[in-house]
Amino acid sequence: SSGINAEWPLRPGTGRGHTMWIGGCDFHPQGTKLATGSGDTSVKVWDFSEGECVSTFNDHSHPVWGVAWHHSGNFLASCSMDNSSKLFDVVSERCRCTFRGHSDSVNSLTFLPYSNILCTCSADKTISMWDIRTGLCAQTFYGHVNAINNVSFNTQGTAIASCDAYGIVKIWDVRQVVEIETYDFEPHPANSVQFDTSGACLAVASNDGSVKMLEIEKNKVTELNGHEDGVQGALFNRNGEMLISASSDSTVKIWS
């Protein structure tokens, strides 16, 4: 069953340092740090024990949409409106590599679980997979006809979900580099996608104010309604029993 357990208005807090909006954030694998990317073109790392920013990377030339930690916790990736993604060594505090190949804004990125493969999606309508050891593009997925907003792996690392600016959601086979299925939630943009831990359910955050819960094998869609504006992101907790959604209506909701 689904229901709202809690609702939190978003209020200013600690961690000031960026001078513009924050496009994305990601917790360190050990939970000790938080990485943020901002419209001020910088990437920052915040240490919870010290309660302050411990690293700032100013290598991008345009706003940063997202950040993602490598499973080792020693490397941090970012994606930007400058059409590139970057890999930072947080130990030496240097940019280790710049991934160039997309011809438009890189809107989202994520690591293939426990690997050295970085996946990016772009407004150029493509998804790319990069080997962070060589800096080269290993695979490119074609099929979207609109800007891709978000991309996510299932826990097993065998499938990718992607969503675009016209509400089209696709699931891809990672090994065969082919499209498995397409779901149409147009005309409202789909802003984010995430698999639950089993890989059987996909949460789609929609600009129509709902979260679409897609049961993949049953091809069944259930809507979670309650937000008063577009839902920008939806995430499952680690055991998959709860879903957290964040909206432009300035609220976060927890669903179970």
N, C-alpha and C positions, 0 to 999 in steps of 0.2 A: 504494500500500500504506500501511497505517497502523502506527505503532509509537511507543513512548515513547522520545524521545531524551534527556530529562532530567527530573529531578524535584527540586524545591526545597522543603524545609520552610519555612514562613513564620516568620521570627524578627523580634523588635523591631529597629528600626534608627533612623536619624536622622530628623529632620523632626517632632519632637514639638511639640505646640502645641494640638491638639484635646484636649478633655477626655473625649470619648466615642468610640464606634466611628465609622469612616469608611464612609459609605454608597456613595461613588463617587469616581472621580478621572478626570482627562483631561489629556493632554499638550497644551501649547501647540503650534500649527501649526509653529512653528520649532524645537520641541523644547527650548526654553530654560527653560520653566517647567512646573510641574504645579499643577493646580487640584484641590482636594479639598472634599467636602461631608460634614458630620458629624452624628451624633446630638446634638451639642451645639448645633445649629441654625445653626452658622456655616459660611461658605464661605471658604476660604483659598487664597492663591496663593503658591507656593514658587518661589524663584529658585535654579536650580542653581549659577550662578556665585557667588552670595552664600552659598549653603548655608543659607538661612533663609526664614522666612515674610516676604513683603514687603507683603501686603495681606490684610485680614480684613474680611468683610462679615457683619454681624449683623442682616440685614433680615428673615430668616424667623423665625417664632414657634414652629415645630416642627421635628423632625429633617429633614435634607436627604438625599434619596436619591441624587441624581445631579447632575453638572455637565457642561457641554459648551462648548467654545470655538467661537466664530464663526471662519470661515476667515481673516478679517483679523487675528485675534489681539488685537484691541482690545476685544472684548466677550466676556463669559462669561455663560452661562445656567445656572440651577439649578432644581431641582424639589424639592418638599417635601411632607411630611405635612400642612402647613397648607392644602392644596388649591390652592396657587398655584405658578407658576413666575415667575422674575425674570430680568431682563437687567441685568448690571452693566457699566459703563464702567470698565475697569481702568486707563485713563489718568487720569481724574478721580477714580477710586475712589468712584463713586456708583452707586446703583441707578437705572438709566435708565427701567425699566418693570416693572410687575407684571402678569402675565397671569392674569386671573381668569375662571372659567367652569366649571371642573371642580367637581363637588360632593363629591369625596372625594380622598384622597391622590393626588398626582401622582407616579408611581413611576419614570418614566424620561423622558428627552428626548434629542433629537438634531437637528442642523441638516440640512436638505436641502443636499446638497453645493453649495458655491460660490453660495449664495443668501442671502436675508434671511428665509427661512421656517424657523420652529422647529416641530418636531413633538413633542407630548407624549402620554403615555398615562397612564391613571388607574385607580384602584380603582373609579371610577364606570362602568367597562366601555366607555369611549369613547376614541378617539384624536382629537386636535385639531391643526390646523395654524394657526400664528400668523404674522402679518406683523410683524416686530420694528420696522418703521418706524412703524407706526400703533398697535401694541399690540392689534390686533383679531384675532379668530378668523376665518380665511379658509375653513376647511372642518372638518367633523366626520365621523368614520367610526364607524358603528354596526354591531354584529354580534356582538361578544363577549357572553357571558352571565355571565362571571366577571371578577374584578379582573384588569386587564392589568398584567403585570409589566415588560415591556420592549418597545421598538420600535426598528427599525433600517431605514435606507434602503439600497437597492442603490447601487453606485458611480455608475450612470447617473442616479440620482434619479427613476426611473420607477416604482419599486415600493417598498412598505413591507411589512416583516414585523413581526408582533406575536405575543406569546405570553401566555397567561393562567395563573391560579392552578389551573386544572384540567387543564393540559397541552394545551390547544387552541392551535394555531399557525395564523395566517391570513396570506395575502399579498394586498395591495391594489394596485389600479391608482391611481397618484397623480393622473393627469390626469382620469380619469373618476369618481374617488371611489367605486369599487365594489370588492367583494371578488372576487378572482380564484380563490382556492383555500383550502380548509381541511384541516388535518392534525390527527389526533387521537392524542395521546400520553398520554391520561388513564390512571389517575387522578392521576399524580404531577405536581406543578406544573412548568411550563416557566419557567425563571428568566431566560433571555436568548436572543436570536436575533441572528445576524449573517450577512450574505451574504459570500461570497468575492468577490474582485475582478471575476470574470467575471459574477457575478450568477446563475450556474447552480447553485450549491450553497449551502445554508443550514445553519449549525451551530446546533443547539438544545441549550442546557445544561439538563439535567433534574435534578429533585430525586431521581430514582432512582439517581443516581451515575454516569450515563452522559452522553455527548455524542452526540446523534443527528445524523448527517450526511445531509441530505436533498438528493438530486439531483432538482431540480424537474421538468425535462422528462421524465425517466425515471420519476418518482414512486417512486424507490428510496431506502430508508433503510438506512444502515449505522450500527451502534452502536460507539462507542469506549468500552470498559470498562477500568477500572483504579482509579478513585477509590473510596474506601470510604464516602463520604457524598455528599450532594447537591452537584451542580455549580452554582455560582452565576453563573459567566460563562465565555464562550468567545469568543476573538478570533482572526481570521486575521492573519498578518503581511502587510506591504504587497504582496508579490508572490504571496501566496496559497499558498505552498508549505508553510507550517507553521501549525498551530493551537495556541493556548495556552489551557489550561483551568485554572480556579481553583475549589477545592472547600472545603466546610465541614470536610473532613478535614485542613485546614491544609497542603495541598500545591498546588503549581502543576505542571502537566504540559505538555510540549511534544510535539506529535504531528506526524508527517510521512507 
